[in-house]
Structures are given as structure tokens and as C-alpha cells.
């Protein structure tokens, strides 16, 4: 189903998403009810094809992927701290 509002994006504040090497990367995500969704990294932010993102412009799937990236970008991540 195509949203009448157009695509929505979740843009985390800890990194610049534009021109990043990971633009176009997609992650399969299983929802809480067993539905399968896709989170994609775009130059405007993370987007998801779930109903929450489509209707409200935010969802737990995009936030979860963004949190993983934030942890990986933390300088202490590699040290296991």
C-alpha cells in the first residue's frame, strides 16, 4: 500500500546520513506480531515499510537499527567497554 503522505524518514542526530557508504543498505526486521519489514538506510534517514512508519513517521524498527549503529560508532564499542 502506498502512503498518501509520501515516504517518512527517521534521522538520528549522531551522524550525517547523506553520502554515507551505507546508503541503500537494507535490513530485514521481524515485527512483534511476526510480520516481516524492511528498514533501509537512505540519504534522508532510515525508512521502514511498516504501518507505524507509514502512518506516523516513526517506528521501533528504525530506532532499533539506529541504536545499533550508534553503539557501533561509539569509540568504546571496539574496546568492549
PyMOL commands that set and color helices and strands:
alter all, ss='L'
color gray80, all
select helices_A, chain A and resi 51-56+60-73
alter helices_A, ss='H'
color red, helices_A
select strands_A, chain A and resi 26-30+36-42+45-48
alter strands_A, ss='S'
color yellow, strands_A
deselect
rebuild
show_as cartoon
